């Protein structure tokens, strides 16, 4: 899985949100402020391919999460990102 090109993290009044040139207006309706973990993962992954193990490893190293919690968080992020249409294969 990869993130779509031109995904940007924008500072909004309520925190960081996703933006970018290839996002449709309807996608903005689904966005909520991003957690620190989500911002970190999106910036770290960039345009590289990733899977849940990659994201879990990043969460463990950066935030000191244990692996079982990190893998659950990684899967939740991947599902959410797929739901809002910011991933590609």
Secondary structure, 3 states (H helix, E strand, C coil): CEECCCCEEEEECCEEEEECCCCCHHHHCCCCCCCHHHHHHHHHHCCCCCCHHHHHHHHHHHHCCCHHHHHHHHHHHHHHHHHCCCEEC
